[in-house]
Amino acid sequence: MWIEKLIDGIVEVDTPIGPRYVQPNFTERAYLIWTFRNFFSLPQQVLRPWERRLIDRLWQENRFVSLSASGPPERPVIGRIERRPVVQSANPAGVLPFPKPNSAPQTARAEHRREAASA
């Protein structure tokens, strides 16, 4: 199966409007087969920087492959890239807020205050 992917494989890119397929060249297919050796689907965030650039370049060069709308693709799929949109947070610095304390420590503090007041 991997020889078929090396000869004529395509990469599925998940988009908000549905899957799109891009055609890498022979060398790029070899690299991508190695990338997807253990997983069929990977989020874009786990790819190495050069792998992200490769996918972005394939996307920008419009190396899309049109497939039939019915049924699975006729060509072997090397792997699937999950391109999740970046969520803009209200916190631009990306700093996480401190978690709110739960009720148990508050009751311990209140008991400590009562003991201090009674002493």
ABEGO torsion letter per residue (X at the ends): XAAAAAAABBBBBBBAAEBBBBBBBAAAAAAAAAAAAABABBBAAABBAAAAAAAAAAAAAGABBBBBABEBBABBBABBBBBBBBBBBABAAGBBBBBBBBAAAAAAAAAAAAAAAAX
